[in-house]
Amino acid sequence: MSGLKGARVLVTGGAGFIGSHLVDHLLDHSNVGHVSVVDNLVNGSLDNLAHRLNEPRFTMAVGDIRDDAVLETALKDVSVVFHLACLGVRHSLHAPVENHEVNASATLQLLEKSRTAGIGRFIHVSSSEVFGTAQFVPMTETHPTWPETVYGGSKLAGEAYARAFHRTHGFPAVVVRPFNTYGTRSHYEGDSGEMIPRTIVRLLAGQAPVVFGSGEQSRDFMHVSDTARGLAELASCDEAVGQSINFGSGTEITMNKLCEVIAHAMGRSDLLPEHLPARPGDVGRLLVDGSLIRALTGFQPEVSFDAGIREVVQWFTEKSANGEAMLARVAKTNWDSALDAVSP
Ligand SMILES: NC(=O)c1ccc[n+]([C@@H]2O[C@H](COP(=O)([O-])OP(=O)(O)OC[C@H]3O[C@@H](n4cnc5c(N)ncnc54)[C@H](O)[C@@H]3O)[C@@H](O)[C@H]2O)c1
């Protein structure tokens, strides 16, 4: 299989943050024939795909990937699968078994159904969380995989199954490990809430950013349009099959610096971060070595961090007519369901 031309594509988790941008990229900037989404909307939203719902080249199915019948229906007439459906890192701290069931067991089930359905390309979206904290930087594909959380462990199991299907059956799987992604439609709410959108929503409501621990933890952030484009490019790359590929921007920023940049962009440099105790299992450092993906596809991120942050700030500002209601959905300590309460 080469290229996505005319392909019928399934995106699991396509109503989520990255998935919905991938759907947009595939429909607007590739020559796919059709895109369908399966998502149970536990964290995704139809709002993310509202502009697509009436398109003839697009189909939305609400369903759970733990359900065999849902998978069989979703895979009908499909030739390419992008597998993004998952439960997140903070969810894994308060619900580890369910986290494993979705991220690992359902992935195995989807792989088996995809193999028997004769799927021509399977893009398994894993995560840099499989590595745990960096033992050296930049992090190559051979960096040890010592996850800190059940989320990281469950994502590692999923990618190990994808690789095993390739080695045992020649199944055309590609494992991709995005580092951190940010952009419009990112989550600020509950245990899905990510640092950048949480900080923006708090600042919009006049509240100081919240940083867990020293704030010297660092991440490699890439804009979601770059993530979506890179995933599509990898799906068209025959040499990527059977490989595990790291995927990020190659720039590192600490949580303290992130708060400073966002506060500056929002004209609220007066609101200094409030430091709370460290989050259990919080990875200390992540920074990609992007040599492999560059060699395979020529991929280079295009959106600068400053421009990306300005865009996300503007997007949340436009949505924030009711900033207090948004703030009410930001859980200050957002990994313990018992503490999942509003606390400005
Ligand atoms: N956001 C990041 O920074 C990041 C970094 C590395 C890897 N990833 C990976 O990218 C993928 C997408 O992440 P995201 O940030 O867009 O998260 P997200 O939560 O927005 O998307 C995941 C989607 O999966 C859906 N889902 C969850 N359980 C399901 C189930 N049982 N059946 C059907 N659908 C289900 C959710 O409703 C959601 O729409 C995930 O696989 C994640 O591990 C994300």
The ligand as an ORCA input file, in Angstrom:
! r2SCAN-3c Opt
* xyz 0 1
  N      -2.329     14.923     23.859
  C      -1.057     14.589     23.929
  O      -0.195     15.412     24.301
  C      -0.612     13.183     23.546
  C       0.753     12.877     23.660
  C       1.175     11.591     23.309
  C       0.277     10.675     22.841
  N      -1.033     10.996     22.747
  C      -1.946      9.964     22.253
  O      -2.779     10.522     21.261
  C      -4.053      9.890     21.293
  C      -5.141     10.955     21.365
  O      -4.953     11.722     22.539
  P      -5.770     13.060     22.817
  O      -4.862     13.957     23.541
  O      -6.430     13.520     21.575
  O      -6.829     12.537     23.874
  P      -8.434     12.601     23.856
  O      -8.891     12.132     25.183
  O      -8.887     13.947     23.416
  O      -8.805     11.541     22.746
  C      -9.059     10.188     23.021
  C     -10.449      9.866     22.511
  O     -10.715      8.490     22.779
  C     -12.077      8.388     23.152
  N     -12.247      7.145     23.921
  C     -11.803      6.858     25.170
  N     -12.178      5.620     25.539
  C     -12.867      5.104     24.481
  C     -13.514      3.866     24.257
  N     -13.531      2.904     25.198
  N     -14.140      3.664     23.075
  C     -14.142      4.633     22.127
  N     -13.542      5.839     22.284
  C     -12.911      6.066     23.453
  C     -12.359      9.627     23.971
  O     -13.733      9.958     24.037
  C     -11.545     10.686     23.210
  O     -12.327     11.342     22.242
  C      -4.046      8.931     22.476
  O      -3.822      7.633     22.023
  C      -2.872      9.407     23.333
  O      -2.281      8.365     24.045
  C      -1.502     12.228     23.101
*
